[in-house]
Amino acid sequence: MDIATTADKIKRGDRRSLARAITLVESTRAQDRAAAADLLAHLGTENQALRIGLSGTPGVGKSTFIERFGMMLTGQGMRVAVLAVDPSSTRSGGSILGDKTRMDLLSRDPNAFIRPSPSQTQLGGVARRTREAIALCEAANFDIVLVETVGVGQSETAVAEMSDLFLLLLAPAGGDELQGVKRGIMETCDMILVNKADGDLKLQAMRTCADYSSALHLMRKRPQDPDDFPKAVAVSALEDDGIGAAWDEMQTLAAWRKDSGIWDARRTQQSRFWFHEEVRAGLLSQLTSDSAVKAQLRMLEDDVTAGKIRPAHAAETLISKFFARSG
Amino acid sequence: MDIATTADKIKRGDRRSLARAITLVESTRAQDRAAAADLLAHLGTENQALRIGLSGTPGVGKSTFIERFGMMLTGQGMRVAVLAVDPSSTRSGGSILGDKTRMDLLSRDPNAFIRPSPSQTQLGGVARRTREAIALCEAANFDIVLVETVGVGQSETAVAEMSDLFLLLLAPAGGDELQGVKRGIMETCDMILVNKADGDLKLQAMRTCADYSSALHLMRKRPQDPDDFPKAVAVSALEDDGIGAAWDEMQTLAAWRKDSGIWDARRTQQSRFWFHEEVRAGLLSQLTSDSAVKAQLRMLEDDVTAGKIRPAHAAETLISKFFARSG
């Protein structure tokens, strides 16, 4: 792959080049990593899309929502990229978009680009790869980059840390606790969308929406929120209802953050966050790349969990050994 | 300090030896670190207290609550240690117990031990030091170790990760959002105590309590909670009302977790967590102990936040430099 030519093609909107470049950043081979870094440096950072993170458990209607939302945006003349973060090592049945056929219309729209998540991934790598894929889509002049996650483990936090707006898609609650939102997520989410506000579930969706609104209001106001945010709104992806109103809310929030300087501050903070994360991950990967040290790490972990040695002492032992070997 | 003798004195309940040992684990000097490790190894891990974490913002009545709660426990024949985690670098006026006079009765109780938090601390060190102070108090046969924090930044998470039960003390809310709970904390807290349920504020405290109960019920059930938990209860530290009932709830929860095996699983998970944290922190401290590498870290961070270089690339650059120098 000629880097300069590929960079040029991506900037001019060539979809095959974009797809190949995403495959390149997904690779863990050292040679590919170097080429990916080179390509990203060539592309620069001038173009910036609106980065929207979307989390929701399987069955909540994510694919249908993204299809409707995406079609609405392309209908307004925007170019939309959809990326998926799926930290599970093997793809589970109904989990995520992997399958483009679940977004049939959007996948055939020339102004949309859908990239399924690759199988067999590790979380650390997922975060870096997804951030690099976002950068590629921005270089390719997409207006909106939508990153979806199933919200397992730390993937929600990771996606929130790479989004300008982070949305949570929920189904109407069947009862008191039947489909409660995971608590930590309330800290990071900017808007709750209660889907399936249609047919028999409509009233229930409205009530769920009111419940989450009150819950959100009970919580401490964050500096990144104007009055009334974060808020919960009801939508029906199935009947294409309320999605325009939800988009209006997103734009209101985005405009407020841009005016108040919070937008830029957030991106700066996110870059710093990922830099420190990458340094930590890089150091740890150096440590575990030494098989003798890695074996000792496992032994010490067993001793720690068995209460035979204290965590701090075990860590000091391990690190001394590592630097004695690498020094 | 003779380690074996000191260990022996601590086990026999000598308060001065305990106090000096805590000063030792607070020290960052290499020689003291080695002595502290030696002492902790001598003391073993046989005795385990009930570790209660308590978070609450200044003004919520933490000192009064701890005084009443502590006196009740010592009145029942228990020995109670109170430790403070204050990650702020300089002590702020009304922040925390630093001042033993705020817990006048408890500080004079022979079955209680109050250790103010030292000034000038860094968070990483705070967590290790506090865990080691807990270990010292356990070796000294305290039944309850209460760790309080003002809940600034990550200190709440750190305290939650070293507690068997983690409590949040709140004041009655004055209005919709006036004193909302920080969202992330709902993920980790086992019980909310709404203080100041007395005089003019009594009704308001009851309402706040009901509000938080509903909010907690809207959220997803955690495997570490029996039915009805986490719950919100109203107390008055001032009038010494409801504290016995709150203690009953804590005991119910503790007993359930012990029976279900969650208690042990949680301690094992916490040890593993702190081991990995210590390894990460240790690696990072090796990196920043090289002044040339540290200077480059700062430069690269500036470039990252200015958008001149991507986080992953900057991290790779830094780590290569570090291992080239240390290798």
Interface residues (C-beta under 8 A of the other chain):
Chain A: A37 L40 A41 T45 R128 R131 E132 A135 A173 D176 E177 G180 V181 K182 R183 G184 M186 E187 D211 Y212 S214 A215 H217 L218 M219 R220 K221 T268 S271 R272 W274 F275 E277 E278 V279 R280 A281 G282 L283 L284 Q286 L287 L297 L300 E301 V304 T305 G307 R310 P311 A312 H313 A314 A315 E316 L318 I319 F323 S326 G327
Chain B: A37 L40 A41 T45 R128 R131 E132 A135 A173 D176 E177 G180 V181 K182 R183 G184 M186 E187 D211 Y212 S214 A215 H217 L218 M219 R220 K221 T268 S271 R272 W274 F275 E277 E278 V279 R280 A281 G282 L283 L284 Q286 L287 L297 L300 E301 V304 T305 G307 R310 P311 A312 H313 A314 A315 E316 L318 I319 F323 S326 G327
